[in-house]
Amino acid sequence: MSPADAALPTLLLGLDFSCAPSARKPLTLAWGRRAGSVVKLDRVDELPTLAALEAVLAPGASHALTSTADAAATPSAGASVGFIAACDFPFGLPRAFVQALQQHGPGTLPADLAGAACDATGAPLEAERLVRALHRHCADRAGFQRLIDGWGDTWHPERAAAHPGSKLLHRATDQAMPGVSSTSPLQTRYVPVGKMYFEGLRRLVDADVTLPGLRAGRAEAIALEAYPGLLAFELLGRRSYKSDAKASTPAEVSAQQARLIARMDLVDALEQGRSQRLSGDMGGAHGLRLKLSAAQRDHLVSDPKGDRLDAVLCLMQAAWAQRQREQGNTHWGLPPAMDPVEGWILSA
């Protein structure tokens, strides 16, 4: 049975990802469920290791519920198998970079990347082939960084002529949103989005998760690419709502207070269902709205780094995709002509 034919999972996950999680900078995972246009937040977990995420993704993993009502309604006595996850890391790389690897890449990459785009059933193969080939060639994420750094230097010296300017190319989806652009998935410094791709996508593939438009996997486990900055920009404009910096001057304290107010305003907007991107028809009525307790609200807005809120923004995008599929959109709200190497950001 294909994911399109199976009953939709009810558990929703929103993942704020880190390629190197720790106790200080954990992965942040929001859990919730949707009923109609209401998305109820169950809890927000902090996962200090990638192994902890692997346990959540693993086939057969049983996910405990927090709600007594949910537990009573679930045959497996308060546990659920399967999920729809929206993850804050890129699911693909720029097509031009991948073509350069196929034609000029070092080592066995050209051979490893050769093959059909789809299998006999029409299921796409390129995304999984790419991430597995990269892991065979690069021992770790530092090796992936060296591969990108070497483009135009140690391999494909004609790069500058073929692709003038920065090698940090963007995908079509990265710049499909008026007023906001997501970071290039070839960026491995500062905001190491490329390393997030390298560590994140392989774990989804290893867990046999279905990635709509990119790979077919388990019917009960669906993951899609999200970008919390997309919703934040829609609802806040260019107001900053998060920072890792400590406040040590009056100006920094004032900026910190302004970010706190922005986080409160962002949660208000989600509770009131003000996002047009989360509406049923990208501009109509019946936008999704967040339901949470006063304690959960305080928990979200009290995080100056914004990781908890970013996970919840991803959760809302997962709910939007679930509703799109429920209403008959077999592409989960993604463009039908999405590039199966680049991927696409939900609701972009």
Rosetta silent file (secondary structure, phi, psi, omega in degrees, C-alpha in Angstrom):
SEQUENCE: MSPADAALPTLLLGLDFSCAPSARKPLTLAWGRRAGSVVKLDRVDELPTLAALEAVLAPGASHALTSTADAAATPSAGASVGFIAACDFPFGLPRAFVQALQQHGPGTLPADLAGAACDATGAPLEAERLVRALHRHCADRAGFQRLIDGWGDTWHPERAAAHPGSKLLHRATDQAMPGVSSTSPLQTRYVPVGKMYFEGLRRLVDADVTLPGLRAGRAEAIALEAYPGLLAFELLGRRSYKSDAKASTPAEVSAQQARLIARMDLVDALEQGRSQRLSGDMGGAHGLRLKLSAAQRDHLVSDPKGDRLDAVLCLMQAAWAQRQREQGNTHWGLPPAMDPVEGWILSA
SCORE:     score description
SCORE:     0.000 S_00000001
   1 L     0.000  133.989  179.632    0.000    0.000    0.000 S_00000001
   2 L   -82.678  159.459  176.512    1.351    3.423   -0.898 S_00000001
   3 L   -56.648  -31.589 -179.355    1.370    6.340    1.556 S_00000001
   4 L   -68.072  -27.548 -176.899   -1.275    8.025   -0.575 S_00000001
   5 L   -92.660  -17.870 -174.773   -3.651    5.088   -0.078 S_00000001
   6 L   -81.258  159.786  172.872   -3.052    4.489    3.617 S_00000001
   7 L   -62.406  138.928 -176.766   -4.901    6.094    6.508 S_00000001
   8 L   -71.170  136.614  171.908   -3.150    9.291    7.480 S_00000001
   9 L   -61.123  146.638  179.512   -1.116    9.249   10.697 S_00000001
  10 L   -96.154  -23.065 -179.586   -2.626   11.508   13.346 S_00000001
  11 L   -75.348  129.444  177.964    0.560   12.261   15.261 S_00000001
  12 E  -112.675  140.755  178.337    2.272   15.461   14.135 S_00000001
  13 E  -128.769  140.860  172.717    5.905   16.351   14.831 S_00000001
  14 E  -123.831  120.593 -171.965    7.781   19.615   14.373 S_00000001
  15 E  -114.377  117.399  167.532   11.566   19.316   14.497 S_00000001
  16 E   -92.768  113.017 -165.100   14.016   22.157   15.087 S_00000001
  17 L   -99.170  152.144  169.742   17.199   20.409   14.010 S_00000001
  18 L  -136.162  138.845 -179.612   20.882   20.636   14.884 S_00000001
  19 L   -76.815  -15.369 -179.861   23.615   18.679   13.102 S_00000001
  20 L  -140.808   70.029 -175.787   25.560   18.353   16.378 S_00000001
  21 L   -67.393  156.525  179.446   23.081   18.359   19.267 S_00000001
  22 L  -153.340  177.737  176.203   24.183   18.577   22.876 S_00000001
  23 L   -62.618  -33.065 -179.901   22.707   19.291   26.279 S_00000001
  24 L   -78.200  -35.991 -179.652   23.323   22.995   25.616 S_00000001
  25 L  -130.051   75.496 -176.866   21.922   22.956   22.069 S_00000001
  26 L   -80.039  166.074  163.855   19.542   19.982   21.812 S_00000001
  27 E   -66.944  144.034  179.540   17.207   19.006   19.038 S_00000001
  28 E  -119.549  124.269 -172.320   13.770   20.416   19.846 S_00000001
  29 E  -124.720  115.961  176.475   10.746   18.293   18.979 S_00000001
  30 E   -95.250  134.857  179.908    7.146   19.520   19.229 S_00000001
  31 E  -113.481  139.267  178.110    4.391   16.896   19.402 S_00000001
  32 E  -167.312 -178.855  178.622    0.759   17.576   18.557 S_00000001
  33 E  -145.066  155.937 -179.778   -2.434   16.599   16.782 S_00000001
  34 E  -114.885  137.563  170.491   -4.971   18.364   14.588 S_00000001
  35 E  -129.085  106.393 -174.764   -8.747   18.319   14.849 S_00000001
  36 L    66.104 -121.965  179.817  -10.276   20.329   12.029 S_00000001
  37 L   -99.550    8.525 -178.115   -8.524   23.684   12.020 S_00000001
  38 E  -106.366  127.566  177.529   -7.195   23.368   15.584 S_00000001
  39 E  -108.970  113.043 -177.927   -3.676   22.086   16.252 S_00000001
  40 E   -92.803  124.280  175.438   -3.241   20.985   19.859 S_00000001
  41 E   -79.618  122.321  176.761    0.276   21.068   21.239 S_00000001
  42 E   -84.545  -52.660 -178.826    0.925   17.981   23.363 S_00000001
  43 E  -166.432  168.353  173.998    4.475   18.697   24.482 S_00000001
  44 E  -126.549  120.435 -178.718    7.911   19.957   23.473 S_00000001
  45 E  -105.153  154.048  171.843   10.868   17.625   24.043 S_00000001
  46 E  -114.343  123.478 -177.659   14.593   18.310   23.996 S_00000001
  47 E  -110.225  113.959 -173.565   16.726   15.540   22.468 S_00000001
  48 L   -81.330   -5.862 -177.837   20.429   15.869   23.330 S_00000001
  49 L  -139.844  158.073  173.201   21.692   13.351   20.760 S_00000001
  50 H   -68.223  -28.566  177.019   21.035   12.241   17.207 S_00000001
  51 H   -62.474  -34.737  177.828   20.536    8.734   18.590 S_00000001
  52 H   -65.039  -37.719  175.836   17.515   10.021   20.510 S_00000001
  53 H   -67.304  -41.078  178.950   16.024   11.246   17.247 S_00000001
  54 H   -58.285  -36.582  179.379   16.759    7.907   15.587 S_00000001
  55 H   -65.988  -35.289  177.218   14.743    6.200   18.323 S_00000001
  56 H   -68.669  -39.702 -175.687   11.731    8.401   17.528 S_00000001
  57 H   -79.198  -19.564 -168.987   12.028    7.716   13.788 S_00000001
  58 L   -58.410  140.814  174.866   12.682    3.978   14.057 S_00000001
  59 L   -55.604  134.367  179.564   10.197    1.558   12.461 S_00000001
  60 L    82.844   -3.018  178.719    7.849    0.226   15.110 S_00000001
  61 L   -61.062  135.607 -179.219    8.661    2.999   17.589 S_00000001
  62 L  -103.378  123.239 -174.393    5.741    3.539   19.946 S_00000001
  63 E  -104.208  115.012 -177.829    5.053    7.180   20.770 S_00000001
  64 E   -68.717  142.897  177.031    3.424    7.820   24.135 S_00000001
  65 L   -98.265  156.362  178.810    0.550   10.284   24.279 S_00000001
  66 L  -100.491  -23.964 -175.454    0.050   12.846   26.993 S_00000001
  67 L   -86.577  129.421  177.544   -3.689   13.296   26.710 S_00000001
  68 H   -60.698  -40.328  179.465   -5.929   10.863   28.627 S_00000001
  69 H   -63.438  -42.292  177.525   -8.614   11.322   25.990 S_00000001
  70 H   -62.663  -41.909 -178.778   -6.146   10.483   23.227 S_00000001
  71 H   -62.425  -40.315 -179.336   -4.957    7.445   25.141 S_00000001
  72 H   -67.713  -29.793 -177.426   -8.494    6.158   25.582 S_00000001
  73 H   -85.852   -6.568 -175.782   -9.190    6.608   21.882 S_00000001
  74 L  -104.381  123.221 -175.494   -6.056    4.768   20.786 S_00000001
  75 L   -58.636  -27.798 -175.235   -6.233    0.957   20.661 S_00000001
  76 L   -87.859   30.711  171.431   -2.600    0.586   21.670 S_00000001
  77 L    55.166   57.088  172.824   -3.265    1.907   25.172 S_00000001
  78 L    87.758   14.570  178.239   -1.885    5.395   24.911 S_00000001
  79 E  -130.924  152.290 -177.962    0.710    4.857   22.201 S_00000001
  80 E  -130.917  139.291  174.967    0.780    5.712   18.526 S_00000001
  81 L  -110.346  130.015  179.833    2.830    4.281   15.682 S_00000001
  82 L   102.670  159.508 -175.454    3.529    6.570   12.754 S_00000001
  83 E  -166.139  162.125  164.121    3.788   10.326   12.289 S_00000001
  84 E  -118.842  116.126 -175.172    3.809   13.263    9.931 S_00000001
  85 E  -113.786  140.146  170.735    6.927   15.315   10.654 S_00000001
  86 E  -114.513  122.126 -168.347    7.990   18.730    9.405 S_00000001
  87 E  -117.711  133.084 -177.370   11.751   19.147    9.774 S_00000001
  88 L   -87.796   66.164  168.551   13.788   22.340    9.746 S_00000001
  89 L  -157.784  154.952 -176.830   16.625   21.242    7.477 S_00000001
  90 L   -69.781  141.326  177.819   16.973   20.987    3.681 S_00000001
  91 L   -96.434   -0.165 -177.855   15.923   17.735    2.044 S_00000001
  92 L  -154.325  176.182 -179.617   17.905   18.426   -1.121 S_00000001
  93 L  -124.062  158.543  179.062   20.821   20.211   -2.764 S_00000001
  94 L   -56.504  134.433 -177.875   20.965   22.617   -5.729 S_00000001
  95 H   -55.710  -39.265 -177.970   20.563   20.719   -8.988 S_00000001
  96 H   -63.279  -37.944  178.309   23.611   22.457  -10.516 S_00000001
  97 H   -66.845  -42.198 -179.444   25.863   21.223   -7.695 S_00000001
  98 H   -66.007  -39.509  176.808   24.560   17.667   -8.043 S_00000001
  99 H   -63.512  -36.990  176.702   25.111   17.755  -11.799 S_00000001
 100 H   -64.085  -39.858  176.282   28.683   18.898  -11.178 S_00000001
 101 H   -63.030  -40.999 -178.369   29.177   15.906   -8.862 S_00000001
 102 H   -65.655  -35.670 -173.438   27.718   13.580  -11.484 S_00000001
 103 H   -96.794  -31.765 -171.481   29.972   14.894  -14.243 S_00000001
 104 H  -133.027    3.598 -172.719   33.135   16.038  -12.460 S_00000001
 105 L   -62.744  157.159 -179.328   32.966   14.827   -8.867 S_00000001
 106 L   -75.854  161.210  174.461   35.952   13.274   -7.121 S_00000001
 107 L    59.488 -137.041 -176.385   36.449    9.578   -6.496 S_00000001
 108 L   -92.592    8.764 -176.181   33.545    7.286   -7.253 S_00000001
 109 H   -57.757  -44.825  178.740   30.862    9.964   -6.959 S_00000001
 110 H   -57.659  -42.327  179.099   30.094   10.126  -10.712 S_00000001
 111 H   -69.114  -41.154 -178.439   29.587    6.351  -10.836 S_00000001
 112 H   -64.806  -28.142 -176.422   27.682    6.293   -7.538 S_00000001
 113 L   -93.897   -2.040  177.836   25.294    8.980   -8.775 S_00000001
 114 L   -77.573  146.568  177.437   24.577    7.327  -12.127 S_00000001
 115 L   146.612  173.957 -178.824   21.267    5.564  -12.516 S_00000001
 116 L   -68.131  151.210  178.584   17.593    5.916  -13.303 S_00000001
 117 L   -75.482  -28.285 -177.221   15.630    8.819  -11.838 S_00000001
 118 E  -138.702  159.735  174.457   12.722    6.536  -10.862 S_00000001
 119 L   -87.486 -173.011 -175.021   12.066    2.862  -10.267 S_00000001
 120 L   -64.425  -23.128  179.671    9.604    0.713  -12.198 S_00000001
 121 L   -90.283   -3.202 -177.764    6.694    2.023  -10.112 S_00000001
 122 L    92.510    0.957  179.667    7.623    5.657  -10.720 S_00000001
 123 L   -71.464  133.440 -178.265    9.008    6.220   -7.226 S_00000001
 124 E   -67.928  146.714 -176.208   11.887    8.745   -7.271 S_00000001
 125 L  -121.150  -17.159 -168.175   15.389    7.446   -6.554 S_00000001
 126 H   -67.518  -39.040 -175.770   17.736   10.419   -6.903 S_00000001
 127 H   -64.182  -46.327  179.028   17.448   11.943   -3.430 S_00000001
 128 H   -67.539  -41.972  178.684   18.292    8.716   -1.605 S_00000001
 129 H   -58.498  -40.245 -178.100   21.029    7.826   -4.085 S_00000001
 130 H   -65.327  -51.542 -174.983   22.597   11.255   -3.537 S_00000001
 131 H   -67.919  -33.811  177.790   22.689   11.234    0.253 S_00000001
 132 H   -69.738  -38.985  177.757   23.969    7.656    0.384 S_00000001
 133 H   -64.434  -39.609  178.838   26.701    8.435   -2.156 S_00000001
 134 H   -64.262  -37.836  179.186   27.759   11.482   -0.159 S_00000001
 135 H   -73.048  -29.026  174.075   28.037    9.398    3.014 S_00000001
 136 H   -69.745  -37.352 -176.442   30.142    6.802    1.215 S_00000001
 137 H   -81.418  -38.474 -175.279   32.478    9.503   -0.076 S_00000001
 138 L  -105.515  120.931 -176.988   32.568   11.759    2.999 S_00000001
 139 L   -65.104  -29.353 -177.144   33.479   10.099    6.276 S_00000001
 140 L  -158.926 -178.138 -177.229   31.683   12.783    8.290 S_00000001
 141 H   -65.965  -26.630  174.239   30.151   16.244    8.001 S_00000001
 142 H   -65.382  -36.673  176.210   33.629   17.815    8.001 S_00000001
 143 H   -66.094  -35.820  176.514   34.352   15.743    4.903 S_00000001
 144 H   -65.548  -39.608  176.297   31.160   17.052    3.318 S_00000001
 145 H   -61.165  -42.313  179.073   32.338   20.584    4.058 S_00000001
 146 H   -64.733  -35.628  178.328   35.655   19.823    2.341 S_00000001
 147 H   -62.099  -45.629  179.607   33.802   18.465   -0.684 S_00000001
 148 H   -67.306  -43.945  179.165   31.860   21.715   -1.062 S_00000001
 149 H   -59.633  -33.866 -176.256   34.941   23.847   -0.371 S_00000001
 150 H   -78.898   -9.683 -179.556   36.854   21.922   -3.042 S_00000001
 151 E   -62.830  119.952 -176.958   34.309   22.615   -5.790 S_00000001
 152 L    90.924   -3.964 -179.474   36.204   24.658   -8.373 S_00000001
 153 L  -122.469  -76.756 -179.635   39.540   23.965   -6.687 S_00000001
 154 L   -80.620  -18.239  174.912   40.370   20.304   -6.040 S_00000001
 155 E  -145.870  149.866 -177.930   37.620   19.131   -8.391 S_00000001
 156 L    51.592   64.215 -178.546   35.770   20.702  -11.347 S_00000001
 157 L   -63.834  -14.080  178.395   38.172   23.641  -11.805 S_00000001
 158 L   -83.242    6.307 -175.791   35.858   25.045  -14.493 S_00000001
 159 H   -52.934  -45.986 -174.711   33.194   25.815  -11.875 S_00000001
 160 H   -59.866  -35.056  178.126   33.720   29.584  -11.939 S_00000001
 161 H   -74.129  -39.090 -178.443   33.066   29.700  -15.669 S_00000001
 162 H   -74.585  -36.613 -177.308   30.026   27.426  -15.457 S_00000001
 163 L  -136.282   80.154 -178.010   28.592   29.083  -12.325 S_00000001
 164 L   -60.673  151.409  177.946   30.070   32.568  -11.823 S_00000001
 165 L    91.336 -158.658 -175.957   29.957   34.082   -8.363 S_00000001
 166 L   -62.729  143.358  174.748   29.504   32.346   -5.054 S_00000001
 167 L   -79.517   -6.547 -179.335   29.469   28.572   -4.965 S_00000001
 168 L   -81.994   70.911 -177.381   26.758   28.786   -2.290 S_00000001
 169 L   -69.093  155.928  175.383   23.969   28.207   -4.784 S_00000001
 170 L  -107.019  156.260  170.300   20.302   28.234   -3.795 S_00000001
 171 L   -84.509  166.601  177.603   17.549   25.859   -4.752 S_00000001
 172 L   -58.806  -40.821 -176.436   14.392   27.138   -6.438 S_00000001
 173 H   -68.985  -26.895 -177.182   12.459   26.782   -3.170 S_00000001
 174 H   -63.739  -26.637 -176.424   14.991   28.796   -1.171 S_00000001
 175 H  -122.570   24.849 -179.151   14.044   31.952   -3.042 S_00000001
 176 L   -88.711   -1.737 -173.339   10.416   31.202   -3.886 S_00000001
 177 E  -110.585  111.655 -178.564    9.086   33.268   -0.984 S_00000001
 178 L   -55.630  127.702  175.775    8.743   37.035   -1.575 S_00000001
 179 L    89.859  -11.430 -178.036   10.676   38.994    1.033 S_00000001
 180 E  -144.634  142.589  178.876   12.471   36.052    2.617 S_00000001
 181 L  -133.348  135.729  176.066   15.170   33.628    1.488 S_00000001
 182 L   -85.738  157.992 -176.076   16.386   30.497    3.219 S_00000001
 183 L   -67.390  144.591  176.982   20.109   29.782    3.533 S_00000001
 184 L   -58.370  135.498  176.767   21.863   27.859    0.770 S_00000001
 185 L   -71.629    0.828  172.411   22.135   24.139    1.609 S_00000001
 186 L   -96.001    1.045  176.660   25.772   24.391    0.532 S_00000001
 187 L   -80.274  119.831 -178.894   26.507   26.698    3.488 S_00000001
 188 L  -116.578    6.392  177.751   28.506   24.719    6.066 S_00000001
 189 L  -124.012  169.112  178.661   29.666   27.608    8.287 S_00000001
 190 L    61.569  -92.649  169.324   27.892   30.163   10.479 S_00000001
 191 L   -99.953   99.132 -168.618   24.450   28.577   10.016 S_00000001
 192 L   -79.245   65.417 -175.066   25.672   25.117    8.875 S_00000001
 193 H   -62.056  -37.082  178.835   22.644   24.233    6.793 S_00000001
 194 H   -61.537  -40.987  178.081   24.662   21.899    4.567 S_00000001
 195 H   -67.433  -30.772  176.464   25.767   19.840    7.549 S_00000001
 196 H   -65.902  -42.081  173.558   22.143   19.699    8.684 S_00000001
 197 H   -57.910  -49.074 -174.765   21.214   18.191    5.325 S_00000001
 198 H   -59.468  -43.779 -177.922   24.088   15.708    5.593 S_00000001
 199 H   -83.804  -34.891 -173.340   23.135   14.495    9.084 S_00000001
 200 H   -79.064  -48.640 -173.386   19.370   14.872    8.881 S_00000001
 201 H   -65.941  -38.072  179.876   18.356   13.405    5.560 S_00000001
 202 H   -59.932  -36.910 -179.416   20.390   10.219    5.986 S_00000001
 203 H   -69.294  -35.016  174.579   18.578    9.480    9.232 S_00000001
 204 H   -66.077  -41.801  179.551   15.198    9.854    7.571 S_00000001
 205 H   -66.757  -44.030 -179.470   16.309    7.527    4.756 S_00000001
 206 H   -62.177  -31.100  179.040   17.808    4.994    7.163 S_00000001
 207 L   -85.429    5.003  179.153   14.506    4.917    9.062 S_00000001
 208 L    57.624   41.749  177.417   12.676    4.259    5.747 S_00000001
 209 E   -81.643  139.530  174.441   10.580    7.409    6.131 S_00000001
 210 E   -75.109  129.995  176.966    8.484    8.475    3.142 S_00000001
 211 E  -117.500   96.464 -173.840    9.574   11.856    1.767 S_00000001
 212 L   -51.106  129.089 -178.612    6.801   12.963   -0.613 S_00000001
 213 L    83.301   -9.181 -176.005    8.196   13.734   -4.034 S_00000001
 214 L  -120.893  -41.670  177.382   11.652   12.444   -3.041 S_00000001
 215 E  -159.597  150.794  174.989   11.411    8.816   -1.941 S_00000001
 216 L   -96.933  133.700  179.276    8.835    6.142   -1.129 S_00000001
 217 L  -145.823 -143.945 -179.230    9.100    4.509    2.279 S_00000001
 218 E   -61.811  135.974 -179.033    6.911    3.453    5.174 S_00000001
 219 E   -65.909  -29.292 -174.020    3.263    4.433    4.688 S_00000001
 220 E   -93.892    2.061 -177.978    2.876    5.435    8.341 S_00000001
 221 E  -128.945  109.603 -174.796    5.986    7.622    8.537 S_00000001
 222 E  -122.193  135.539  174.092    5.984   10.849    6.523 S_00000001
 223 E  -133.962  142.186  179.653    8.503   13.697    6.672 S_00000001
 224 E  -136.132  154.952 -179.336    8.528   17.006    4.822 S_00000001
 225 E   -80.355  133.238  178.294   10.881   19.957    4.770 S_00000001
 226 L  -123.101  165.118  176.031    9.817   22.978    6.811 S_00000001
 227 L  -145.951  100.647 -177.092   11.202   26.455    7.374 S_00000001
 228 H   -60.423  -28.785  178.804    9.977   28.260   10.505 S_00000001
 229 H   -60.903  -24.577  179.685   11.339   31.561    9.198 S_00000001
 230 H   -65.184  -49.750  178.729    8.684   31.471    6.481 S_00000001
 231 H   -70.925  -38.883  179.898    5.787   31.690    8.936 S_00000001
 232 H   -60.467  -41.161  179.700    7.676   33.989   11.286 S_00000001
 233 H   -65.850  -41.270  179.342    8.283   36.458    8.453 S_00000001
 234 H   -59.940  -40.578 -171.773    4.630   36.365    7.427 S_00000001
 235 H   -92.742  -25.729 -176.863    3.434   37.101   10.964 S_00000001
 236 H  -116.908   -9.189 -170.733    6.203   39.358   12.308 S_00000001
 237 L    67.153 -136.694 -177.123    7.830   40.865    9.242 S_00000001
 238 L   -96.001   15.145  176.196   11.506   41.501    9.958 S_00000001
 239 L   -66.990  132.874  177.828   11.140   41.721   13.738 S_00000001
 240 L   -79.374  138.400  179.274   13.701   39.553   15.494 S_00000001
 241 L  -125.550    4.066 -178.610   12.303   37.019   17.950 S_00000001
 242 L  -153.385  153.390  177.926   15.372   35.003   18.973 S_00000001
 243 L  -167.600  143.189  174.923   19.034   35.354   19.877 S_00000001
 244 L   -86.326  -11.116 -171.250   21.762   33.332   21.604 S_00000001
 245 L   -74.581  145.287  173.187   23.480   36.476   22.858 S_00000001
 246 L   -82.833  144.078  178.498   23.548   37.510   26.516 S_00000001
 247 L   -90.285  120.845 -178.630   22.339   41.023   27.320 S_00000001
 248 L  -127.955   -5.020  177.772   25.033   43.084   29.056 S_00000001
 249 L  -127.294  161.423  178.151   24.244   46.679   28.055 S_00000001
 250 H   -56.240  -38.677  179.729   21.038   48.762   28.267 S_00000001
 251 H   -65.690  -38.812 -179.998   20.674   48.600   24.485 S_00000001
 252 H   -70.448  -36.058  176.478   21.031   44.806   24.522 S_00000001
 253 H   -63.781  -42.368  178.120   18.507   44.505   27.360 S_00000001
 254 H   -62.066  -42.498  178.802   16.064   46.633   25.347 S_00000001
 255 H   -65.016  -37.712  178.379   16.607   44.447   22.282 S_00000001
 256 H   -63.344  -41.766  178.420   16.077   41.338   24.390 S_00000001
 257 H   -65.282  -38.612  178.455   12.774   42.721   25.676 S_00000001
 258 H   -63.924  -38.133  177.496   11.706   43.545   22.128 S_00000001
 259 H   -67.416  -36.892  176.261   12.407   39.945   21.086 S_00000001
 260 H   -61.051  -45.098  179.027   10.359   38.667   24.024 S_00000001
 261 H   -62.731  -38.740  177.996    7.418   40.809   22.912 S_00000001
 262 H   -62.887  -40.778  177.742    7.876   39.510   19.360 S_00000001
 263 H   -63.259  -40.836  177.914    7.710   35.901   20.610 S_00000001
 264 H   -63.461  -42.275  179.512    4.523   36.720   22.507 S_00000001
 265 H   -65.692  -36.717  179.535    3.024   38.354   19.410 S_00000001
 266 H   -65.412  -43.580  177.243    4.001   35.346   17.286 S_00000001
 267 H   -64.660  -40.813  175.847    2.271   32.933   19.659 S_00000001
 268 H   -54.805  -47.275 -177.888   -0.792   35.235   19.711 S_00000001
 269 H   -62.996  -38.792  178.458   -0.925   35.114   15.915 S_00000001
 270 H   -68.055  -40.698  179.211   -0.685   31.315   15.881 S_00000001
 271 H   -65.266  -32.241 -177.951   -3.408   30.973   18.517 S_00000001
 272 H   -89.330   -4.149  177.498   -5.675   33.297   16.535 S_00000001
 273 L    68.486   40.321 -173.253   -5.036   31.507   13.234 S_00000001
 274 L   -87.156   -4.560 -178.977   -3.774   34.626   11.456 S_00000001
 275 L   -77.625  120.114  174.544   -1.401   32.881    9.015 S_00000001
 276 L   -72.387  -27.455  178.614   -2.692   32.963    5.457 S_00000001
 277 L   -67.287  -23.724  179.404   -0.035   30.400    4.521 S_00000001
 278 L   -96.159   10.897  177.339   -1.702   27.942    6.871 S_00000001
 279 L   -80.661  168.705 -175.877   -5.139   28.482    5.350 S_00000001
 280 L   -67.650  -27.734 -174.879   -6.822   25.828    3.274 S_00000001
 281 L  -131.410   31.778  176.869   -6.309   27.587   -0.032 S_00000001
 282 L    52.435   54.797  175.862   -3.293   29.834    0.489 S_00000001
 283 L   142.481   -2.964 -179.868   -5.275   33.017    0.998 S_00000001
 284 L  -100.248 -159.613 -177.613   -8.739   31.958    2.084 S_00000001
 285 L   -86.674 -173.829  174.216  -10.448   31.448    5.386 S_00000001
 286 L    63.633   45.406  174.594  -10.158   28.638    7.913 S_00000001
 287 L   -69.545  152.431  177.984   -6.501   29.040    8.782 S_00000001
 288 L   -69.260  143.424  176.242   -5.011   26.614   11.258 S_00000001
 289 E  -129.875  148.181 -176.045   -4.788   27.839   14.821 S_00000001
 290 E   -89.781  137.069  174.885   -2.674   26.617   17.705 S_00000001
 291 E  -117.919  124.840 -179.770   -4.193   25.421   20.970 S_00000001
 292 L  -151.571  161.454 -179.628   -1.980   25.322   24.040 S_00000001
 293 L   -81.369  168.050  177.364   -2.152   25.771   27.797 S_00000001
 294 H   -61.725  -38.567  179.188   -0.982   28.846   29.685 S_00000001
 295 H   -66.104  -40.131  177.682    2.010   26.866   30.956 S_00000001
 296 H   -65.462  -38.728  178.598    2.914   25.791   27.423 S_00000001
 297 H   -60.530  -46.869  178.802    2.609   29.366   26.226 S_00000001
 298 H   -61.500  -38.448 -179.381    5.002   30.552   28.925 S_00000001
 299 H   -63.232  -39.024 -179.940    7.385   27.717   28.039 S_00000001
 300 H   -69.685  -49.552 -172.390    7.497   28.816   24.403 S_00000001
 301 H   -76.186  -17.991 -178.029    7.952   32.542   24.915 S_00000001
 302 L   -81.853   -4.855 -179.561   10.512   32.143   27.733 S_00000001
 303 L   -89.442  102.462 -176.748   13.057   30.516   25.374 S_00000001
 304 L   -66.076  -24.634  179.069   15.279   33.378   24.121 S_00000001
 305 L   -75.914  -16.734  177.433   16.902   31.125   21.500 S_00000001
 306 L    76.071    8.205 -176.887   13.501   30.515   19.928 S_00000001
 307 H   -65.685  -40.196 -179.615   14.113   26.786   19.445 S_00000001
 308 H   -65.452  -41.929 -179.934   10.837   25.756   21.107 S_00000001
 309 H   -68.409  -38.292  176.607    8.876   28.232   19.050 S_00000001
 310 H   -61.581  -39.833  177.901   10.632   27.149   15.851 S_00000001
 311 H   -62.954  -38.306  178.909    9.656   23.532   16.577 S_00000001
 312 H   -70.642  -36.551  174.703    6.037   24.628   17.004 S_00000001
 313 H   -61.005  -40.432  174.645    6.156   26.594   13.750 S_00000001
 314 H   -63.489  -40.568  177.744    7.318   23.364   12.077 S_00000001
 315 H   -57.423  -42.301  179.527    4.469   21.519   13.816 S_00000001
 316 H   -65.360  -35.185  177.139    1.982   23.945   12.260 S_00000001
 317 H   -69.697  -34.615  174.993    3.488   23.292    8.825 S_00000001
 318 H   -63.484  -40.612  178.870    3.124   19.541    9.414 S_00000001
 319 H   -64.712  -38.310  177.555   -0.548   20.120   10.254 S_00000001
 320 H   -62.369  -44.423  179.209   -0.986   22.142    7.049 S_00000001
 321 H   -64.419  -41.134  178.353    0.502   19.309    4.988 S_00000001
 322 H   -59.802  -43.635 -179.511   -1.704   16.758    6.746 S_00000001
 323 H   -68.158  -38.075  176.051   -4.810   18.802    5.946 S_00000001
 324 H   -57.018  -46.031 -179.235   -3.702   19.260    2.330 S_00000001
 325 H   -67.527  -39.392  179.165   -3.415   15.477    1.957 S_00000001
 326 H   -61.063  -33.270 -178.621   -6.685   14.907    3.798 S_00000001
 327 L   -86.930    6.638  172.543   -8.421   17.213    1.315 S_00000001
 328 L   104.485    1.313  177.947   -7.139   15.179   -1.628 S_00000001
 329 L   -79.186  103.340 -175.344   -3.862   16.870   -2.516 S_00000001
 330 L   -70.557  -11.167  178.881   -1.704   13.849   -3.303 S_00000001
 331 L   -97.849    7.029  177.785    1.407   16.049   -3.276 S_00000001
 332 L    61.276   26.399 -178.707    0.848   17.163    0.349 S_00000001
 333 L    87.927   -1.174  177.879    0.777   20.801   -0.775 S_00000001
 334 L   -85.027  156.149  178.469    4.093   20.538   -2.604 S_00000001
 335 L   -64.744  135.253  179.147    4.385   21.579   -6.288 S_00000001
 336 L   -58.323  -30.153 -177.828    3.659   18.641   -8.619 S_00000001
 337 L   -97.784   25.268  179.339    6.745   19.558  -10.684 S_00000001
 338 L   -57.175  137.596  176.538    9.096   19.738   -7.691 S_00000001
 339 L   -69.141  121.090 -175.938   12.702   18.877   -8.522 S_00000001
 340 L   -74.239   -2.028  171.581   13.325   15.472   -6.854 S_00000001
 341 L   -97.243  -34.524 -175.695   16.945   16.390   -6.133 S_00000001
 342 L   -87.449  -36.412 -174.740   16.259   19.835   -4.655 S_00000001
 343 L    78.113 -175.649 -177.343   13.053   19.232   -2.723 S_00000001
 344 L  -152.453  145.948  178.600   10.626   21.950   -1.584 S_00000001
 345 E   -85.602  131.567  179.110    9.747   23.825    1.609 S_00000001
 346 L   -53.833  133.937  175.368    6.190   23.309    2.864 S_00000001
 347 L    66.387   10.067  176.699    3.827   26.203    2.060 S_00000001
 348 L   -74.482    0.000    0.000    6.535   28.105    0.146 S_00000001
